[in-house]
Amino acid sequence: MNEPMIPIVFATDDNYVPYCGVAISSLIQNAYKANTIKIFVLYDRLSLTSIRRLESLTTESAQVSCICIHDYIMDLNVAEYNHLTIASAYRLVIPDVLPQYDKLLYLDSDIVVNGDISELYSFELGDNILGAVHGYFKPGDFMHNHITKTLKIREKNFFNAGILLINAEAFRRNHVKDKCFQLLSQRRDLYYMDQCALNIVCEGSVFFLPSRWNYEWLLDFSKEMDTEGFRNEGKAIIHYDSNIKPWDFPGKLLADVFWSYARRTIFYEEILYTGQRKQTRQLLNILGLAGSHRNIAIYGAGNAGKKYVETILSLKICNVVLWVDKNYADKTDCPLPVECVDRLYETEYEQLIIAVEDIFVSNDIKSMLISNGIDKKKIVQIC
């Protein structure tokens, strides 16, 4: 059936909006401008700011609209387990949410699109319910065993559900949504939830697409690999479908492709800031400073001190009971009151962070504090 436009569906929540935005931007940038693209972003709960930012990606040839699907999922009986939530099952209700289309394209948000999306949409599905790319696994690994022993489908029939060309008419006619949700309500061994259910229900009714339309980033990064095999050329969609994401590990192979698109979007600074917060949280965990009941003191209200206090306040991972600086009287633009250094000797706290950029100055401060009776075991230097 010839559609008047190319309908494409994403799904997100507030936490994933920046990465969804990068995916959408990469798609629009590489789309053939003569085509009209209609992008729908499905959500259950999304802030008005997030909605406005996503819809601001609209261009002359691509319209972005956010759709609340709360009414479609509110009564679903699906257990949330492993690393997935009900949000991962949004793709099962797409044909019902958009009944005006007989053919739809669903894309995960952890992707970048390098090719013209109209080429992917143009594949004819015939009587098949879905178009998808073979899923990645290694013989004998967890995924292989899960496919053959738990899902009980043939290896050659397994597909990754992150990129789906949906024959919506056949999807509805074969009651795929109801069959999948019935499986998800009865079973707790479907590790990838709706992907597993779709593989079981749609086995034998899948048209397999060229692998370039879903190049999976499921790699063993602990081993040295031939970088020649991981060049960007020929990968129409790169799918960062692992726990290792390019925004957390920018040095990994093909992460640079994500960042090349990200830095051209309105989400770039937010992605950088989110990464910084994650690093700070990890550092505080390593240092043993994280914990909602841990009371800490901060020495230093310069750039380093301000950064750590602001991050700790935003993360809410410990209590800043005291913030001191030698020049406390001049520190009037800080998020918390800054007091004199003498207050360190009359306040109770579990850890004292010296947040000073210069290591030599930090060492001098540490020596001074110890000589004045502060337990050196309480002192942590962050330079």
Sine and cosine of phi, psi and omega as CSV:
sin_phi,cos_phi,sin_psi,cos_psi,sin_omega,cos_omega
0.00,0.00,0.73,-0.69,0.02,-1.00
-1.00,0.08,0.90,-0.44,0.00,-1.00
-1.00,0.04,0.50,-0.87,0.04,-1.00
-0.94,0.35,-0.27,0.96,0.01,-1.00
-0.42,-0.91,0.15,-0.99,0.04,-1.00
-0.99,-0.13,0.95,-0.32,0.01,-1.00
-1.00,0.03,0.81,-0.58,-0.06,-1.00
-0.80,-0.60,0.68,-0.73,-0.10,-1.00
-0.85,-0.52,0.74,-0.68,0.19,-0.98
-0.88,-0.48,0.18,-0.98,0.12,-0.99
-0.62,-0.79,0.59,-0.81,-0.05,-1.00
-0.38,-0.93,0.16,-0.99,0.25,-0.97
-0.78,-0.62,-0.04,-1.00,-0.08,-1.00
-0.87,0.49,-0.61,0.79,-0.04,-1.00
-0.91,0.41,-0.50,0.87,-0.10,-0.99
-0.98,-0.18,0.02,1.00,-0.05,-1.00
-0.82,0.58,-0.71,0.70,-0.03,-1.00
-0.87,0.50,-0.63,0.78,-0.04,-1.00
-0.97,0.25,-0.58,0.81,0.12,-0.99
-0.88,0.47,-0.64,0.77,0.02,-1.00
-0.89,0.45,-0.63,0.78,0.05,-1.00
-0.91,0.42,-0.68,0.74,0.01,-1.00
-0.87,0.50,-0.73,0.69,0.00,-1.00
-0.89,0.45,-0.68,0.73,-0.01,-1.00
-0.89,0.46,-0.66,0.75,0.01,-1.00
-0.91,0.41,-0.61,0.79,0.02,-1.00
-0.89,0.46,-0.75,0.66,-0.03,-1.00
-0.90,0.44,-0.64,0.77,-0.04,-1.00
-0.88,0.48,-0.56,0.83,-0.08,-1.00
-0.98,-0.21,0.03,1.00,-0.03,-1.00
-0.98,0.22,0.56,-0.83,0.06,-1.00
-0.92,0.40,0.88,-0.48,-0.19,-0.98
-0.92,0.40,-0.29,0.96,0.02,-1.00
-0.95,0.30,-0.31,0.95,0.01,-1.00
-1.00,0.04,0.49,-0.87,0.11,-0.99
-0.98,-0.18,0.82,-0.58,-0.05,-1.00
-0.92,-0.40,0.72,-0.69,0.07,-1.00
-0.90,-0.43,0.93,-0.38,-0.04,-1.00
-0.96,-0.26,0.83,-0.56,0.04,-1.00
-0.94,-0.35,0.77,-0.63,0.05,-1.00
-0.94,-0.35,0.92,-0.38,-0.03,-1.00
-1.00,0.06,0.62,-0.78,0.02,-1.00
-0.46,-0.89,0.36,-0.93,0.13,-0.99
-0.99,-0.15,-0.81,0.59,0.07,-1.00
-0.75,-0.66,0.79,-0.61,-0.02,-1.00
-0.51,-0.86,0.70,-0.71,0.00,-1.00
-0.92,0.38,0.42,-0.91,0.02,-1.00
-0.88,0.48,-0.59,0.81,0.03,-1.00
-0.89,0.46,-0.69,0.72,0.01,-1.00
-0.90,0.44,-0.66,0.75,0.02,-1.00
-0.87,0.48,-0.72,0.69,-0.02,-1.00
-0.90,0.44,-0.63,0.78,-0.03,-1.00
-0.93,0.37,-0.66,0.75,0.03,-1.00
-0.92,0.39,-0.70,0.71,-0.03,-1.00
-0.94,0.33,-0.32,0.95,0.05,-1.00
-0.95,0.32,-0.17,0.99,0.03,-1.00
-0.97,0.23,-0.09,1.00,0.00,-1.00
-0.84,0.54,0.67,-0.74,0.07,-1.00
-0.82,-0.58,-0.08,-1.00,0.01,-1.00
-0.89,0.45,-0.53,0.85,-0.06,-1.00
-0.97,-0.26,-0.10,0.99,-0.04,-1.00
-0.66,-0.75,0.86,-0.51,0.02,-1.00
-0.97,-0.26,0.74,-0.67,0.01,-1.00
-0.93,-0.37,0.82,-0.57,0.01,-1.00
-0.76,-0.66,0.68,-0.73,0.05,-1.00
-0.99,-0.15,0.69,-0.72,-0.06,-1.00
-0.80,-0.60,0.83,-0.56,0.08,-1.00
-0.98,0.19,0.79,-0.62,-0.03,-1.00
-0.90,-0.44,0.42,0.91,-0.04,-1.00
-0.81,0.58,-0.68,0.73,-0.04,-1.00
-0.91,0.42,-0.39,0.92,-0.04,-1.00
-0.99,0.12,-0.33,0.94,-0.12,-0.99
-0.86,-0.51,-0.12,0.99,-0.15,-0.99
-0.88,0.47,-0.50,0.87,-0.05,-1.00
-0.97,-0.25,0.21,0.98,-0.05,-1.00
-0.96,0.28,0.64,-0.77,0.02,-1.00
-0.97,-0.23,0.99,0.11,-0.02,-1.00
-0.76,-0.65,0.82,-0.57,0.04,-1.00
-0.97,0.23,0.68,-0.73,0.07,-1.00
-0.99,-0.10,0.89,-0.46,-0.05,-1.00
-0.51,-0.86,0.05,-1.00,-0.13,-0.99
0.81,0.59,-0.75,-0.66,-0.05,-1.00
-0.96,-0.28,0.16,0.99,-0.11,-0.99
-0.92,-0.40,0.40,-0.92,0.03,-1.00
-0.81,-0.59,-0.06,-1.00,0.00,-1.00
-0.86,0.51,-0.43,0.90,0.00,-1.00
-0.86,0.51,-0.47,0.88,-0.02,-1.00
-0.95,0.33,-0.23,0.97,-0.02,-1.00
-0.99,-0.15,0.10,0.99,-0.02,-1.00
-0.84,0.55,-0.58,0.81,-0.10,-1.00
-0.90,0.44,-0.33,0.94,-0.01,-1.00
-0.95,0.32,-0.38,0.93,-0.04,-1.00
-0.98,-0.20,0.03,1.00,-0.07,-1.00
-0.82,0.57,-0.75,0.66,-0.02,-1.00
-0.88,0.48,-0.45,0.89,0.05,-1.00
-0.98,0.17,-0.60,0.80,0.00,-1.00
-0.92,0.38,-0.55,0.83,-0.04,-1.00
-0.84,-0.54,0.93,0.36,-0.09,-1.00
-0.94,0.34,-0.21,0.98,-0.03,-1.00
-0.97,0.24,-0.15,0.99,-0.04,-1.00
-0.93,-0.38,0.66,-0.75,0.10,-0.99
-0.99,-0.12,-0.15,0.99,0.01,-1.00
-0.57,-0.82,0.78,-0.62,-0.08,-1.00
-0.67,-0.74,0.42,-0.91,0.06,-1.00
-0.88,-0.48,0.84,-0.55,0.06,-1.00
-0.96,-0.28,0.69,-0.72,0.02,-1.00
-0.75,-0.66,0.72,-0.70,0.16,-0.99
-0.90,0.43,0.28,-0.96,-0.04,-1.00
-1.00,0.00,-0.26,0.97,-0.01,-1.00
-1.00,-0.04,0.84,0.54,-0.05,-1.00
-0.66,-0.75,0.23,-0.97,0.33,-0.94
-0.76,-0.65,0.60,-0.80,-0.04,-1.00
-0.96,-0.27,0.90,-0.45,-0.01,-1.00
-0.99,-0.13,-0.31,0.95,-0.08,-1.00
-0.95,-0.32,0.07,-1.00,0.05,-1.00
-0.97,0.22,0.90,-0.43,-0.12,-0.99
-0.90,0.43,-0.36,0.93,0.01,-1.00
-0.91,0.41,-0.45,0.89,0.07,-1.00
-0.90,0.43,-0.65,0.76,0.03,-1.00
-0.93,0.38,-0.68,0.73,-0.03,-1.00
-0.92,0.40,-0.41,0.91,-0.11,-0.99
-0.97,0.23,-0.19,0.98,0.01,-1.00
-0.89,0.45,0.72,-0.69,0.02,-1.00
-1.00,0.04,0.77,-0.64,-0.06,-1.00
-1.00,-0.08,-0.26,0.97,-0.05,-1.00
0.87,0.49,-0.76,-0.65,0.02,-1.00
-1.00,0.01,-0.01,1.00,0.00,-1.00
-0.93,0.37,0.52,-0.86,-0.01,-1.00
-0.98,0.17,-0.62,0.79,-0.08,-1.00
-0.73,-0.68,0.41,-0.91,0.27,-0.96
-0.90,-0.44,0.77,-0.64,-0.07,-1.00
-0.41,-0.91,0.19,-0.98,0.01,-1.00
-0.97,-0.22,0.61,-0.80,0.07,-1.00
-0.79,0.62,0.67,-0.74,0.01,-1.00
-0.98,0.19,0.47,-0.89,-0.04,-1.00
-1.00,0.10,0.71,-0.71,0.16,-0.99
-0.31,-0.95,0.31,-0.95,0.08,-1.00
-0.92,-0.39,0.64,-0.77,0.03,-1.00
-0.80,0.60,0.82,-0.58,0.04,-1.00
1.00,0.01,-0.13,0.99,-0.01,-1.00
-0.99,0.13,0.02,-1.00,-0.06,-1.00
-0.84,0.54,-0.71,0.71,-0.06,-1.00
-0.90,0.45,-0.66,0.75,0.01,-1.00
-0.88,0.48,-0.72,0.69,0.02,-1.00
-0.91,0.41,-0.60,0.80,0.00,-1.00
-0.91,0.42,-0.65,0.76,0.00,-1.00
-0.90,0.44,-0.76,0.65,-0.15,-0.99
-0.99,0.12,-0.56,0.83,-0.11,-0.99
-0.99,-0.16,-0.58,0.82,-0.03,-1.00
-1.00,-0.06,-0.80,0.60,0.01,-1.00
-0.96,0.26,-0.46,0.89,0.00,-1.00
0.84,0.55,0.73,0.69,0.12,-0.99
-0.88,-0.48,0.28,-0.96,-0.01,-1.00
-0.96,0.28,0.62,-0.79,-0.04,-1.00
-0.81,0.59,-0.68,0.74,-0.08,-1.00
-0.94,0.35,-0.21,0.98,-0.01,-1.00
-0.99,-0.11,-0.09,1.00,-0.06,-1.00
-0.96,0.26,0.71,-0.70,0.03,-1.00
-0.75,-0.66,0.42,-0.91,0.10,-0.99
-1.00,0.02,0.77,-0.64,-0.11,-0.99
-1.00,-0.05,0.21,0.98,0.01,-1.00
-0.97,0.26,-0.40,0.92,0.07,-1.00
-0.79,-0.62,0.91,-0.41,-0.06,-1.00
-0.74,-0.67,0.80,-0.60,0.21,-0.98
-0.99,-0.12,0.90,-0.44,-0.20,-0.98
-0.96,-0.29,0.84,-0.54,0.20,-0.98
-0.99,0.16,1.00,0.05,-0.17,-0.99
-0.88,0.48,-0.58,0.81,0.00,-1.00
-0.90,0.44,-0.72,0.69,0.02,-1.00
-0.94,0.35,-0.57,0.82,0.03,-1.00
-0.86,0.51,-0.73,0.69,0.01,-1.00
-0.94,0.33,-0.69,0.72,-0.06,-1.00
-0.88,0.47,-0.57,0.82,-0.02,-1.00
-1.00,-0.04,0.12,0.99,0.07,-1.00
0.81,0.59,0.67,0.75,-0.05,-1.00
-0.89,0.46,-0.67,0.74,-0.01,-1.00
-0.84,0.54,-0.77,0.64,-0.05,-1.00
-0.89,0.45,-0.65,0.76,0.00,-1.00
-0.91,0.41,-0.64,0.76,0.00,-1.00
-0.93,0.38,-0.70,0.71,-0.01,-1.00
-0.93,0.37,-0.48,0.88,0.09,-1.00
-0.90,0.43,-0.67,0.74,0.07,-1.00
-0.89,0.46,-0.69,0.72,-0.05,-1.00
-0.93,0.36,-0.42,0.91,0.04,-1.00
-0.99,0.13,-0.36,0.93,-0.09,-1.00
-0.98,-0.21,-0.44,0.90,-0.14,-0.99
-0.90,-0.44,0.53,-0.85,0.04,-1.00
-0.85,-0.53,0.24,0.97,-0.03,-1.00
-0.93,-0.36,0.20,0.98,0.04,-1.00
-1.00,-0.03,1.00,-0.07,-0.21,-0.98
-0.86,0.51,-0.64,0.77,-0.01,-1.00
-0.97,-0.25,0.48,0.88,0.13,-0.99
0.68,0.73,-0.94,-0.33,-0.15,-0.99
-0.92,0.40,-0.49,0.87,0.08,-1.00
-0.88,0.47,-0.69,0.72,0.03,-1.00
-0.90,0.43,-0.69,0.72,-0.01,-1.00
-0.89,0.45,-0.68,0.74,0.02,-1.00
-0.89,0.45,-0.64,0.77,0.02,-1.00
-0.89,0.45,-0.62,0.79,0.01,-1.00
-0.95,0.32,-0.76,0.65,-0.12,-0.99
-0.94,0.33,-0.60,0.80,-0.12,-0.99
-0.99,-0.17,0.12,0.99,-0.01,-1.00
-0.83,0.56,0.75,-0.66,-0.02,-1.00
1.00,0.03,-0.11,0.99,0.00,-1.00
-0.83,-0.56,0.61,0.79,-0.03,-1.00
-0.84,-0.54,0.77,-0.64,0.12,-0.99
-1.00,-0.04,0.86,-0.52,-0.08,-1.00
-1.00,0.06,0.82,-0.57,-0.05,-1.00
-1.00,0.03,0.36,-0.93,0.08,-1.00
-0.85,0.53,0.61,-0.79,-0.11,-0.99
-0.89,0.45,-0.36,0.93,-0.01,-1.00
-0.89,0.46,-0.29,0.96,-0.01,-1.00
-1.00,-0.01,0.08,1.00,0.13,-0.99
-0.29,-0.96,0.95,0.30,0.01,-1.00
-0.99,0.14,0.95,-0.31,-0.08,-1.00
-0.98,0.20,0.61,-0.79,-0.01,-1.00
-1.00,-0.09,0.41,0.91,0.02,-1.00
-0.98,0.18,1.00,-0.02,-0.08,-1.00
-0.81,-0.58,0.43,-0.91,0.09,-1.00
-1.00,-0.01,1.00,-0.09,-0.10,-1.00
-0.97,0.26,-0.12,0.99,-0.01,-1.00
-0.98,0.21,-0.18,0.98,-0.02,-1.00
-0.92,-0.40,0.52,-0.85,0.06,-1.00
-0.95,0.31,0.75,-0.66,-0.06,-1.00
-0.85,-0.52,0.37,-0.93,0.04,-1.00
-0.96,0.29,0.95,-0.31,-0.06,-1.00
-0.91,0.42,-0.34,0.94,0.02,-1.00
-0.88,0.48,-0.51,0.86,-0.03,-1.00
-0.99,0.16,-0.08,1.00,-0.07,-1.00
-0.85,-0.53,0.50,0.87,0.11,-0.99
-0.95,0.31,0.36,-0.93,-0.07,-1.00
-0.96,0.27,-0.43,0.90,-0.09,-1.00
-0.85,0.53,0.67,-0.74,0.09,-1.00
0.99,0.13,-0.06,1.00,-0.01,-1.00
-0.99,-0.17,0.99,-0.10,-0.07,-1.00
-0.92,0.38,-0.57,0.82,0.12,-0.99
-0.70,-0.71,0.84,-0.55,0.12,-0.99
-0.99,-0.15,0.83,-0.56,-0.08,-1.00
-0.94,-0.34,0.94,-0.35,-0.05,-1.00
-1.00,0.06,0.88,0.47,-0.16,-0.99
-1.00,-0.08,0.94,0.35,0.11,-0.99
-0.47,-0.88,0.05,-1.00,0.07,-1.00
-0.95,0.32,-0.27,0.96,0.06,-1.00
-1.00,-0.04,0.90,-0.45,-0.04,-1.00
-0.92,-0.39,0.51,-0.86,-0.05,-1.00
-0.91,0.42,-0.45,0.89,0.02,-1.00
-0.97,0.25,-0.30,0.95,0.08,-1.00
-0.99,-0.13,-0.44,0.90,-0.06,-1.00
-0.76,-0.65,0.96,0.29,-0.09,-1.00
-0.91,0.41,-0.22,0.98,-0.01,-1.00
-1.00,0.04,-0.10,1.00,-0.03,-1.00
-0.97,0.26,0.37,-0.93,0.02,-1.00
-0.86,0.50,0.71,-0.70,0.01,-1.00
0.95,0.31,-0.02,1.00,0.11,-0.99
-0.91,0.42,-0.51,0.86,-0.02,-1.00
-0.89,0.45,-0.44,0.90,0.02,-1.00
-0.92,0.38,-0.69,0.72,0.06,-1.00
-0.86,0.51,-0.74,0.68,-0.07,-1.00
-0.93,0.38,-0.49,0.87,0.02,-1.00
-0.91,0.42,-0.54,0.84,0.08,-1.00
-0.99,0.15,-0.65,0.76,-0.08,-1.00
-0.86,0.50,-0.67,0.74,-0.08,-1.00
-0.94,0.35,-0.16,0.99,0.05,-1.00
-0.98,-0.18,0.19,0.98,-0.02,-1.00
-0.91,-0.42,0.19,-0.98,0.05,-1.00
-0.97,0.26,-0.08,1.00,-0.06,-1.00
-0.99,-0.13,-0.05,1.00,-0.15,-0.99
-0.85,0.53,-0.78,0.62,-0.05,-1.00
-0.89,0.45,-0.61,0.80,0.01,-1.00
-0.91,0.42,-0.65,0.76,0.03,-1.00
-0.90,0.44,-0.67,0.74,0.04,-1.00
-0.88,0.47,-0.71,0.71,-0.03,-1.00
-0.90,0.43,-0.67,0.74,0.03,-1.00
-0.88,0.48,-0.66,0.75,0.04,-1.00
-0.89,0.45,-0.63,0.77,0.02,-1.00
-0.90,0.44,-0.66,0.75,0.02,-1.00
-0.90,0.44,-0.65,0.76,0.03,-1.00
-0.88,0.47,-0.69,0.72,0.00,-1.00
-0.89,0.45,-0.66,0.76,0.00,-1.00
-0.91,0.42,-0.67,0.74,0.04,-1.00
-0.88,0.48,-0.69,0.72,0.02,-1.00
-0.88,0.47,-0.66,0.75,0.01,-1.00
-0.90,0.44,-0.71,0.70,0.00,-1.00
-0.91,0.42,-0.57,0.82,0.08,-1.00
-0.90,0.43,-0.70,0.71,0.01,-1.00
-0.88,0.48,-0.63,0.77,-0.02,-1.00
-0.99,0.17,-0.07,1.00,0.01,-1.00
0.98,0.22,0.36,0.93,-0.07,-1.00
-1.00,-0.10,-0.23,0.97,-0.05,-1.00
-0.99,0.16,0.56,-0.83,0.00,-1.00
0.58,-0.81,0.79,-0.61,-0.13,-0.99
-0.89,0.45,-0.33,0.95,-0.03,-1.00
-0.97,-0.25,0.15,0.99,-0.01,-1.00
-1.00,-0.02,0.80,-0.61,0.01,-1.00
-0.99,-0.16,0.79,-0.61,-0.03,-1.00
-0.78,-0.63,0.37,-0.93,0.11,-0.99
-0.88,-0.48,0.52,-0.85,0.00,-1.00
-0.87,-0.48,0.78,-0.63,0.14,-0.99
-0.96,-0.28,0.87,-0.49,0.02,-1.00
0.90,-0.45,0.89,-0.46,0.00,-1.00
-0.87,-0.49,0.49,0.87,0.11,-0.99
-1.00,0.10,-0.41,-0.91,-0.03,-1.00
-0.87,0.49,-0.70,0.72,-0.03,-1.00
-0.91,0.41,-0.72,0.70,-0.01,-1.00
-0.89,0.46,-0.69,0.72,0.02,-1.00
-0.87,0.49,-0.68,0.73,-0.03,-1.00
-0.87,0.49,-0.70,0.71,-0.06,-1.00
-0.95,0.31,-0.61,0.79,0.03,-1.00
-0.92,0.40,-0.70,0.71,0.01,-1.00
-0.88,0.47,-0.65,0.76,0.00,-1.00
-0.93,0.36,-0.68,0.74,0.02,-1.00
-0.88,0.47,-0.65,0.76,0.02,-1.00
-0.90,0.43,-0.65,0.76,-0.03,-1.00
-0.95,0.31,-0.56,0.83,-0.01,-1.00
-0.99,0.14,-0.40,0.92,0.01,-1.00
0.83,0.56,0.71,0.70,-0.07,-1.00
-0.97,-0.25,-0.13,0.99,0.12,-0.99
-0.28,-0.96,0.14,-0.99,-0.07,-1.00
-0.96,-0.27,0.83,-0.56,0.10,-1.00
-1.00,0.03,0.98,-0.22,-0.06,-1.00
-1.00,-0.01,-0.27,0.96,-0.01,-1.00
-0.37,-0.93,0.67,-0.74,0.05,-1.00
-0.74,-0.68,0.87,-0.50,-0.09,-1.00
-0.82,-0.58,0.38,-0.92,0.07,-1.00
-0.36,-0.93,0.55,-0.83,-0.01,-1.00
-0.86,0.50,-0.57,0.82,0.00,-1.00
-0.97,-0.25,0.71,0.70,-0.11,-0.99
-0.85,0.52,-0.52,0.85,-0.06,-1.00
-0.91,0.42,-0.41,0.91,-0.01,-1.00
-1.00,0.00,-0.14,0.99,-0.10,-1.00
-1.00,-0.04,0.96,0.27,-0.06,-1.00
-0.99,-0.17,-0.08,1.00,-0.05,-1.00
-0.94,-0.34,0.49,0.87,-0.07,-1.00
-0.98,-0.18,0.43,-0.90,-0.04,-1.00
-0.94,0.33,-0.28,0.96,0.10,-1.00
-0.72,-0.69,0.39,-0.92,0.06,-1.00
-0.87,0.49,0.66,-0.75,0.05,-1.00
-0.95,-0.31,0.78,-0.62,-0.10,-1.00
-0.90,-0.43,0.06,-1.00,-0.03,-1.00
-0.96,0.28,0.40,-0.92,-0.07,-1.00
-0.88,0.47,-0.52,0.85,-0.03,-1.00
-0.85,0.52,-0.40,0.92,-0.01,-1.00
-0.91,0.43,-0.32,0.95,0.02,-1.00
-0.89,0.45,-0.47,0.88,-0.12,-0.99
-1.00,-0.01,0.01,1.00,-0.01,-1.00
-0.76,-0.65,0.24,0.97,-0.03,-1.00
-0.85,-0.53,0.62,-0.79,0.03,-1.00
-1.00,0.04,0.75,-0.67,0.07,-1.00
-0.37,-0.93,0.34,-0.94,-0.05,-1.00
-1.00,-0.09,-0.53,0.85,0.01,-1.00
-0.65,-0.76,0.54,-0.84,0.07,-1.00
-0.85,-0.53,0.89,-0.45,0.00,-1.00
-0.99,-0.12,0.82,-0.57,0.15,-0.99
-1.00,-0.06,0.97,-0.24,-0.07,-1.00
-0.97,-0.25,0.98,0.19,-0.02,-1.00
-0.77,-0.64,0.73,-0.69,-0.12,-0.99
-0.92,0.38,-0.62,0.78,-0.07,-1.00
-0.99,0.11,0.88,-0.48,-0.07,-1.00
-0.90,0.44,-0.56,0.83,-0.01,-1.00
-0.93,0.36,-0.66,0.75,0.08,-1.00
-0.90,0.43,-0.66,0.75,0.02,-1.00
-0.87,0.49,-0.67,0.75,0.01,-1.00
-0.90,0.43,-0.64,0.77,0.03,-1.00
-0.90,0.44,-0.66,0.75,0.02,-1.00
-0.90,0.44,-0.68,0.74,0.01,-1.00
-0.88,0.48,-0.71,0.70,0.01,-1.00
-0.87,0.49,-0.67,0.74,0.01,-1.00
-0.89,0.46,-0.69,0.72,-0.03,-1.00
-0.91,0.42,-0.66,0.75,0.00,-1.00
-0.91,0.41,-0.67,0.75,0.00,-1.00
-0.91,0.42,-0.40,0.92,0.01,-1.00
-1.00,-0.08,0.14,0.99,0.16,-0.99
0.96,-0.28,0.03,1.00,0.04,-1.00
-0.97,0.24,0.75,-0.66,0.02,-1.00
-0.90,0.44,0.85,-0.53,-0.06,-1.00
-0.90,0.43,-0.36,0.93,0.03,-1.00
-0.94,0.35,-0.35,0.94,0.02,-1.00
-0.99,0.12,-0.26,0.97,-0.18,-0.98
-1.00,-0.02,0.75,-0.66,0.08,-1.00
-0.80,-0.59,0.79,-0.62,0.02,-1.00
-0.99,-0.17,0.78,-0.63,0.10,-1.00
-0.83,-0.55,0.94,-0.34,-0.08,-1.00
-0.92,-0.38,0.00,0.00,0.00,0.00
